C-alpha cells in the first residue's frame, strides 16, 4: 500500500482535501475536490498488498451555476 500512503501524504502536505471510498473488493478510491474540478483516483490491488494499477478520472465544471429547480433534473434523469 506504499503508493496509496505516499499519495495521501502528498495530498496532506499540499493541504488538498480528500476522502477515501471502497467501492470494489480490490480497490480504494480517493475522492478529491478542488475549485472547479473533482478527481477520482482508484488504486487497484488485484494481487494482494501491491498496487497493480492506478486510474485517474477528472470531472471539470464549465462554471455554470443552476438554481434549485435543476434538482428536479437530477431526480428525473437518475431515479430508478
C-alpha positions as CSV (number, residue, x, y, z in Angstrom):
1,X,0.0,0.0,0.0
2,X,3.0,2.2,-0.3
3,X,1.8,4.1,-3.4
4,X,-1.5,4.9,-1.7
5,X,0.0,6.1,1.5
6,X,2.6,8.2,-0.3
7,X,-0.1,9.8,-2.4
8,X,-2.2,10.6,0.7
9,X,0.8,12.1,2.4
10,X,1.4,14.3,-0.7
11,X,-2.2,15.5,-0.6
12,X,-2.0,16.3,3.1
13,X,1.3,18.2,2.6
14,X,-0.3,20.2,-0.2
15,X,-3.4,20.8,2.0
16,X,-5.7,19.2,-0.6
17,X,-8.8,17.8,0.9
18,X,-9.7,14.2,0.1
19,X,-12.0,11.3,1.1
20,X,-11.4,7.6,0.9
21,X,-14.0,5.2,-0.5
22,X,-14.1,1.5,-1.0
23,X,-16.4,0.5,-3.9
24,X,-14.9,-2.8,-5.1
25,X,-13.3,-5.7,-3.3
26,X,-9.8,-4.9,-4.7
27,X,-9.6,-1.1,-4.9
28,X,-9.6,2.0,-2.9
29,X,-10.8,5.3,-4.3
30,X,-9.5,8.7,-3.3
31,X,-12.1,11.4,-4.0
32,X,-10.5,14.9,-4.4
33,X,-12.4,18.2,-4.7
34,X,-10.6,21.3,-5.8
35,X,-12.1,24.5,-7.2
36,X,-13.9,23.7,-10.5
37,X,-12.9,20.0,-10.5
38,X,-13.5,16.7,-8.9
39,X,-11.0,13.9,-9.2
40,X,-11.4,10.1,-8.6
41,X,-8.1,8.2,-8.2
42,X,-8.5,4.5,-8.0
43,X,-5.7,2.3,-6.5
44,X,-6.2,-1.3,-7.7
45,X,-5.0,-4.1,-5.5
46,X,-5.8,-7.2,-7.6
47,X,-2.6,-9.1,-6.5
48,X,-2.6,-8.6,-2.7
49,X,-0.8,-5.7,-1.0
50,X,1.0,-4.3,-4.1
51,X,-0.8,-1.7,-6.2
52,X,-1.4,-3.3,-9.6
53,X,-2.7,-0.1,-11.3
54,X,-3.8,3.5,-10.7
55,X,-6.7,5.0,-12.6
56,X,-7.4,8.8,-12.6
57,X,-10.7,10.3,-13.7
58,X,-11.2,14.1,-13.8
59,X,-14.6,15.9,-13.9
60,X,-14.4,19.6,-14.8
61,X,-17.0,22.2,-14.3
62,X,-17.9,24.6,-17.1
63,X,-18.6,27.2,-14.4
64,X,-22.4,27.2,-15.0
65,X,-24.4,27.6,-11.8
66,X,-28.0,26.4,-11.7
67,X,-30.9,27.2,-9.4
68,X,-32.9,24.9,-7.1
69,X,-35.2,23.8,-10.0
70,X,-32.2,21.9,-11.5
71,X,-32.6,19.4,-8.7
72,X,-35.7,18.1,-10.5
73,X,-33.4,17.2,-13.4
74,X,-31.3,15.0,-11.1
75,X,-34.4,13.0,-9.9
76,X,-36.0,12.8,-13.4
77,X,-32.8,11.6,-15.1
78,X,-31.3,9.4,-12.5
79,X,-34.0,7.8,-10.4
80,X,-34.7,4.1,-10.7
